[in-house]
Amino acid sequence: MYRAYLKGGREKRVEMGHPWVFRSDIDRVEAEAQPGDVVELHAAKGKFLGKAYYNPASMITLRMLTREDEEINRDFFYKRVQTAYDFRKTFCDINSCRLIYGESDFLPGLIVDKFADVCVMQSLALGIDRWKNDIADAIMDITSCRGIYERGDVPVRELEGLPLESGFLRGEFPTIVEMEENGIKFLVDVAHGQKTGFFLDQKENRASLAPIVKGRTVLDCFTHTGSFALHAAKFGAAQVTGVDISEDACNMARRNAEINGLTNVEFVAENAFDLLRKCYDEHKQYDVIILDPPAFTKTRSAIDSALRGYKEINLRAMKMLPKGGFLVSCSCSQHVSPAAFEEMLLAAAKDAHRQLRLVEKRTQGKDHPILLASPETQYLKFFVMQVF
């Protein structure tokens, strides 16, 4: 196995448990090492730090697989998948969950979501892509699922020198899959839906809506296929309106409402920014407003712009709530810190001449575990506030 050596003094972050080694931290890699190979990582003075897969084309040149001097083979990946599955069985509903969450499950660059008896896989790094067939075999054996669909249609693969490709990895099945979350049925389009077809990270947060929506009018912005809206309707809201810019997403949300027999919910295909502005101008009010937008930035350089976007929608929502109404505000932008998001909410409240009382703040579900040594593994901010 070839070796990589860090520059002097650059080993501390690795020793603390961070899973990434950047190109700027590396002194040299033995010339024979090829992109995608697993290499031994050593400190400048020779201390063994672990094993990682290598891609010189990526700014994250080394991704740590293990801190132990162990063989990286089919059995290694089988054990990692089994450990991830056992963790979910302990803390999560195994029928709908993120089965593997990359670095947090010590399988960097790998995402696997499980919807009922179907799994969806994304291999986002060259090193893990080489092992995806062995990993797929392990998933089939451990979970007894009926098949795996690959969603390799994400641009980050191109940065790793990988082609964009999607299709069946194991088995064949209808790509509209019915799953259940918190007692609510959802249809998931694993072939064409956003990301892997459904956003599982908010499952526990959606369940937390129950105390604040019963008997109230609810506006769910950026509803996608209706996840928050349908929870609010199921939990007894008087009337729910879900808004998404995609007509296809709204059509799927309507189908989801139908299979659950929910008649107290409607879906509108419209830009949420425009709708919030229009409702505010028309002095329309809701008792509960949910803001769960897509990530407003994927880079550090656009944080200020993202915060302006968050502030705009939150300020308008605050002005559309009666005193005592509830605002549920989320951000999945990893580069926007919890502190920056909270500061934005306070600034929006000041400009809206409103007061915020915190009910609770949460993060992603337990099936998206957080490594304390890697702040990047925590990305979701979820605030429930009462507005006065």
Secondary structure, 3 states (H helix, E strand, C coil): CCEEEECCCCCHHHHCCCCEEEHHHEEEECCCCCCCCEEEEECCCCCEEEEEEECCCCCEEEEEEECCCCCCCHHHHHHHHHHHHHHHHHHCCCCEEEEEEHHHHCCCCEEEEEECCEEEEEECCHHHHCCHHHHHHHHHHHHCCCEEEEEECCCHHHHCCCCCEEEEEECCCCCEEEEEECCEEEEEECCCCCCCCCCHHHHHHHHCCHHHHCCCEEEEECCCCCHHHHHHHHCCCCEEEEEECCHHHHHHHHHHHHHCCCCCEEEEECCHHHHHHHHHHCCCCCCEEEECCCCCCCCHHHHHHHHHHHHHHHHHHHHCCCCCEEEEEEECCCCCCHHHHHHHHHHHHHHHCCCEEEEEEECCCCCCCCCCCCHHHCCCEEEEEEEC
